[in-house]
Amino acid sequence: MDEMVVSKLLEKAKDCSQNAYCPYSSVPIGACVLTQNGMLFGGCNIENVAFECCSGAVEVALQKAVSEGCTNITALAIYSEEVMPLPSGKERQLIKEFSNRATIVCANKDEVLQFTINELLPFAKEQSDI
C-alpha cells in the first residue's frame, strides 16, 4: 500500500485514539476506514462497565462508514500508543463483510504491520455461505 495513504490513515487513527473512552482498560485505540470512493471514517474504542456494551475502534469506524452509505472498504488503520492493536475476531468478520481485499495497517508508537483481511481471517464466513 502506498506510504502516503498509510501515513494519512495512521494520522487519522492516532487522532481518533485521543477520543477513546477507556476507563476500564486504559488502552486508547483509534481506527480509520478508507472507502472505495476515497472517504475516511474514524472511530475509537468506547468502553462500558457492562462489557457486552463495549465497542471497538474498528467497529465504530465501520459503522460510521456504513451508516453514511459507504459499504466498500479498501483499507483501514488501527493505532494505539503502547500496544499493537490487532483487530478482534468480531472486527475481522465485520471488515470481511465489507471487503474481500482490505489492507489492514496496525501500528503503535514503535512498529507498523500490514495484513490483508484474508491473512487475518483465512476461513471467514462469506455471504455466499448463507
Secondary structure, DSSP 8 states (H G I E B T S, - for coil): --HHHHHHHHHHHHHHHTT-B-TTT----EEEEEETTS-EEEEE-B--SSGGG-B-HHHHHHHHHHHTT---EEEEEEE-SSS-----HHHHHHHHHH-SS-EEEEE-SS-EEEEEHHHHSTT---GGG-
